[in-house]
Amino acid sequence: MGDVQMSDHEHAVAVPETPGIGRLRQWLTGKTATQLGGLLAIFLIWEILFRARITSELLFPSIIDVISQFWLSAAELFMRVGVTFSYIGYAMAISLFLSFFLTYLSMKSEAVASVMEMILAMMHPLPSVALLPLLIIWFGLGSFSLLIVVLNSALWPIFLNAYTGFKTVHQTYIEVGRNIGLRGIKLFWHVILPSALPYLITGFEISWARSWRAAIAVELVFGAATTSGGIGWTIYMSYFDMETPLMIASIFTIAVVGVLAEKLAMENLEKKTVLRWGMIQRTETMGAQ
């Protein structure tokens, strides 16, 4: 038999796809592409309604004007977001410290646990903005009052989930850790903390969302005291000056920040911890990506 000549196609070797290209392909063909398509459809409907002249351009501007305003004001808008984030960052840091401290005391003493259960039942469902008039009387209209409101929003979800998470760590895990020589900080770091991590991440996500909304609400209603306010202050001032495109662009900025926080921070945190360790399974539900 003669030699068989192979074509160039048969000699070709499949080149493995790089992670970046694979991730881009997934974005363009997966759920994200569907969501972007839905967003574009909303923009299209918005522009059709604008061109139908149902109401005044001052009240309902073109989506093109809104996007242009967002593009031109992006630097200032995200600077304002940074101001709001500064309050949230301080509140979250204090909340984490207080949550772990109160959880430790509650697990050591049944009396402390009972008192904290009562306080949690009162404060957790209380809208933080409802405290603001009282805080203004006590501390005045300023940064400290805003910080207390955001702190109240952030503290209770973290504490509730931290206490539940550490309280429900299976005793078997602790005994296994002790049997292999883990004690004290090592036992906490390698056994107790990873076991409670799903609860802690959930509490952190809820706390972030509540504190973000509370900070913007306070700035929106009472945050026009200075010119160094956050993104809620920008919405208030654009309403006061009747700059509707800037107002909608500010609201759009809040939405963009929420999406980025979910996609880049929360999802990556879950992927690199509890999902990677097989502690929870991702389910495709409303809001899960």
C-alpha positions as CSV (number, residue, x, y, z in Angstrom):
1,M,0.0,0.0,0.0
2,G,1.3,3.5,-0.8
3,D,1.7,6.3,1.7
4,V,-1.4,8.1,2.5
5,Q,-1.1,11.9,2.1
6,M,-2.8,13.8,4.9
7,S,-4.4,17.1,4.2
8,D,-3.5,20.3,5.9
9,H,-6.7,20.1,7.8
10,E,-5.8,16.7,9.2
11,H,-2.4,18.0,10.3
12,A,-4.0,20.9,12.2
13,V,-3.8,20.8,15.9
14,A,-6.5,22.4,18.0
15,V,-5.2,25.4,19.9
16,P,-6.5,25.6,23.4
17,E,-8.7,28.6,24.1
18,T,-7.2,31.1,26.5
19,P,-9.2,31.8,29.7
20,G,-9.8,35.5,28.6
21,I,-11.3,34.5,25.2
22,G,-13.4,31.7,26.9
23,R,-14.7,34.2,29.4
24,L,-15.6,36.7,26.7
25,R,-17.3,34.0,24.6
26,Q,-19.3,33.0,27.7
27,W,-20.3,36.7,28.3
28,L,-21.4,37.1,24.6
29,T,-23.4,33.9,24.5
30,G,-24.7,33.4,28.0
31,K,-27.0,35.0,30.5
32,T,-25.1,38.3,30.5
33,A,-25.8,38.7,26.8
34,T,-29.5,38.2,27.4
35,Q,-29.4,40.8,30.1
36,L,-27.6,43.3,28.0
37,G,-30.2,42.7,25.2
38,G,-33.0,43.4,27.7
39,L,-31.3,46.6,28.7
40,L,-30.9,47.7,25.1
41,A,-34.6,47.0,24.6
42,I,-35.5,49.2,27.5
43,F,-33.4,52.0,26.1
44,L,-35.1,51.6,22.7
45,I,-38.6,51.7,24.2
46,W,-37.5,54.8,26.3
47,E,-36.3,56.6,23.1
48,I,-39.5,55.7,21.3
49,L,-41.6,57.1,24.1
50,F,-39.5,60.3,24.2
51,R,-39.9,60.8,20.4
52,A,-43.7,60.3,20.8
53,R,-43.7,63.5,22.8
54,I,-46.1,62.2,25.5
55,T,-44.8,64.7,28.0
56,S,-42.4,67.6,28.3
57,E,-38.7,67.0,27.4
58,L,-37.8,68.5,30.8
59,L,-39.7,65.7,32.6
60,F,-38.8,62.8,30.3
61,P,-35.5,63.5,28.5
62,S,-34.1,61.4,25.7
63,I,-32.1,58.3,26.7
64,I,-29.3,59.7,24.4
65,D,-29.2,62.8,26.5
66,V,-29.1,60.8,29.7
67,I,-26.2,58.6,28.4
68,S,-24.3,61.7,27.2
69,Q,-24.8,63.3,30.6
70,F,-23.5,60.1,32.3
71,W,-20.5,60.1,30.0
72,L,-19.6,63.7,30.5
73,S,-20.2,63.6,34.3
74,A,-18.8,60.1,35.0
75,A,-15.7,61.4,36.8
76,E,-17.7,63.6,39.2
77,L,-20.5,61.0,39.6
78,F,-18.0,58.2,40.7
79,M,-16.2,60.7,42.9
80,R,-19.6,61.3,44.6
81,V,-20.0,57.5,44.9
82,G,-16.6,57.4,46.6
83,V,-17.8,59.9,49.2
84,T,-20.8,57.7,49.9
85,F,-18.5,54.6,50.0
86,S,-16.4,56.3,52.7
87,Y,-19.4,56.3,55.1
88,I,-20.3,52.7,54.1
89,G,-16.7,51.6,54.6
90,Y,-16.4,53.0,58.1
91,A,-19.8,51.6,59.0
92,M,-19.0,48.1,57.7
93,A,-15.7,48.0,59.5
94,I,-17.3,49.0,62.8
95,S,-20.1,46.6,62.2
96,L,-17.7,43.7,61.6
97,F,-15.8,44.4,64.8
98,L,-19.0,44.8,66.9
99,S,-20.6,41.7,65.3
100,F,-17.7,39.4,66.2
101,F,-17.5,41.0,69.7
102,L,-21.2,40.6,70.4
103,T,-21.2,37.1,68.9
104,Y,-18.4,36.1,71.2
105,L,-20.2,37.5,74.3
106,S,-23.5,35.9,73.2
107,M,-21.9,32.5,72.8
108,K,-20.2,32.8,76.2
109,S,-23.3,33.9,78.2
110,E,-26.9,32.9,77.9
111,A,-27.9,36.2,79.6
112,V,-26.1,38.3,76.9
113,A,-27.6,36.1,74.2
114,S,-31.1,36.8,75.6
115,V,-30.5,40.5,75.8
116,M,-29.1,40.6,72.2
117,E,-32.0,38.6,70.9
118,M,-34.4,41.3,72.3
119,I,-32.3,44.1,70.9
120,L,-32.1,42.4,67.5
121,A,-35.8,41.9,67.4
122,M,-36.3,45.6,68.0
123,M,-33.6,47.1,65.8
124,H,-33.3,44.8,62.8
125,P,-36.7,45.6,61.3
126,L,-36.4,49.3,62.2
127,P,-35.8,51.5,59.1
128,S,-32.6,53.3,59.8
129,V,-33.8,56.5,58.3
130,A,-36.5,56.7,61.0
131,L,-33.7,57.4,63.5
132,L,-32.4,60.4,61.6
133,P,-34.7,63.1,63.1
134,L,-33.7,62.0,66.6
135,L,-30.0,61.9,65.6
136,I,-30.2,65.4,64.1
137,I,-31.6,66.7,67.4
138,W,-28.8,65.0,69.3
139,F,-25.8,65.4,67.0
140,G,-26.9,67.9,64.4
141,L,-27.1,67.5,60.6
142,G,-23.7,66.2,59.7
143,S,-21.5,63.3,58.9
144,F,-21.8,61.7,62.3
145,S,-25.6,61.3,62.1
146,L,-25.2,59.8,58.6
147,L,-22.6,57.4,59.9
148,I,-24.9,56.2,62.8
149,V,-27.7,55.6,60.4
150,V,-25.6,53.5,58.0
151,L,-24.0,51.7,61.0
152,N,-27.5,50.7,62.2
153,S,-28.3,49.3,58.8
154,A,-25.1,47.4,58.5
155,L,-24.7,46.0,62.0
156,W,-27.7,43.7,62.6
157,P,-27.5,41.5,59.4
158,I,-23.9,40.8,60.1
159,F,-24.4,40.1,63.8
160,L,-27.5,37.9,63.1
161,N,-25.6,35.8,60.5
162,A,-22.4,35.7,62.5
163,Y,-24.2,34.4,65.6
164,T,-26.2,31.9,63.6
165,G,-23.1,30.7,61.7
166,F,-20.9,30.2,64.7
167,K,-23.7,28.7,66.7
168,T,-24.5,26.1,64.1
169,V,-20.9,24.8,63.5
170,H,-21.2,21.0,63.8
171,Q,-19.5,19.7,67.0
172,T,-18.0,16.9,64.9
173,Y,-15.9,19.3,63.0
174,I,-14.5,20.8,66.2
175,E,-13.7,17.4,67.6
176,V,-11.9,16.4,64.4
177,G,-9.9,19.6,64.6
178,R,-8.9,18.9,68.1
179,N,-8.0,15.3,67.3
180,I,-5.4,16.5,64.7
181,G,-3.9,19.0,67.2
182,L,-5.7,22.2,66.5
183,R,-6.3,24.5,69.5
184,G,-7.3,28.1,70.1
185,I,-6.7,30.4,67.2
186,K,-5.7,27.6,64.8
187,L,-8.9,25.7,65.6
188,F,-11.0,28.9,65.0
189,W,-9.1,29.8,61.8
190,H,-9.0,26.4,60.1
191,V,-12.3,24.8,61.3
192,I,-14.8,27.2,63.0
193,L,-14.5,30.2,60.6
194,P,-14.7,28.2,57.3
195,S,-17.7,26.4,58.7
196,A,-19.5,29.6,59.4
197,L,-18.3,31.4,56.3
198,P,-21.5,30.8,54.2
199,Y,-23.5,32.7,56.9
200,L,-20.9,35.4,57.2
201,I,-20.9,36.0,53.4
202,T,-24.7,36.2,53.3
203,G,-24.7,38.6,56.2
204,F,-22.1,40.8,54.5
205,E,-24.1,40.9,51.3
206,I,-27.3,41.9,53.1
207,S,-25.4,44.4,55.2
208,W,-23.8,46.0,52.1
209,A,-27.1,46.3,50.3
210,R,-28.9,47.8,53.4
211,S,-26.1,50.3,54.2
212,W,-25.8,51.4,50.5
213,R,-29.6,52.1,50.4
214,A,-29.5,53.8,53.8
215,A,-26.6,56.1,52.9
216,I,-28.2,57.2,49.7
217,A,-31.6,57.8,51.4
218,V,-30.0,60.0,54.1
219,E,-28.1,62.0,51.5
220,L,-31.1,62.3,49.3
221,V,-33.4,63.6,52.1
222,F,-31.1,65.5,54.4
223,G,-27.7,65.5,52.7
224,A,-27.7,68.9,51.1
225,A,-26.0,70.6,54.1
226,T,-22.6,70.8,52.3
227,T,-21.2,70.6,48.8
228,S,-19.1,67.5,49.6
229,G,-22.1,65.1,49.6
230,G,-22.3,61.7,48.0
231,I,-24.3,60.4,45.1
232,G,-27.6,60.9,46.9
233,W,-26.7,64.6,47.3
234,T,-26.1,64.8,43.6
235,I,-29.6,63.5,42.9
236,Y,-31.1,66.0,45.4
237,M,-29.3,68.9,43.8
238,S,-30.2,67.9,40.2
239,Y,-33.8,67.7,41.3
240,F,-33.5,71.1,42.9
241,D,-32.0,72.6,39.7
242,M,-34.4,70.6,37.5
243,E,-31.5,68.9,35.7
244,T,-33.4,65.8,34.8
245,P,-30.7,64.1,32.6
246,L,-28.2,64.5,35.5
247,M,-30.7,63.1,37.9
248,I,-31.4,60.0,35.8
249,A,-27.6,59.6,35.1
250,S,-27.0,59.6,38.9
251,I,-29.6,56.9,39.4
252,F,-28.1,55.0,36.6
253,T,-24.7,55.3,38.3
254,I,-26.2,53.7,41.5
255,A,-27.4,50.8,39.4
256,V,-24.0,50.4,37.7
257,V,-22.3,50.4,41.1
258,G,-24.7,47.7,42.3
259,V,-24.1,45.5,39.3
260,L,-20.3,45.9,39.6
261,A,-20.4,45.1,43.3
262,E,-22.4,42.0,42.7
263,K,-20.4,40.8,39.7
264,L,-16.8,41.7,40.7
265,A,-16.9,41.5,44.5
266,M,-19.6,39.3,45.9
267,E,-19.6,36.6,43.2
268,N,-15.8,36.3,43.2
269,L,-15.8,36.1,47.0
270,E,-18.2,33.2,46.8
271,K,-16.3,31.5,44.0
272,K,-13.0,31.6,45.7
273,T,-14.4,30.4,49.1
274,V,-17.6,28.6,49.7
275,L,-18.3,27.5,46.1
276,R,-14.7,26.4,45.6
277,W,-14.7,24.4,48.8
278,G,-18.1,22.8,47.9
279,M,-19.8,24.2,50.9
280,I,-22.8,25.5,48.9
281,Q,-24.0,25.0,45.3
282,R,-24.9,27.8,43.0
283,T,-28.6,27.8,42.0
284,E,-29.9,29.8,39.0
285,T,-32.6,31.9,40.7
286,M,-33.8,35.4,40.3
287,G,-30.8,37.6,41.1
288,A,-28.2,34.8,40.9
289,Q,-25.9,35.1,38.0
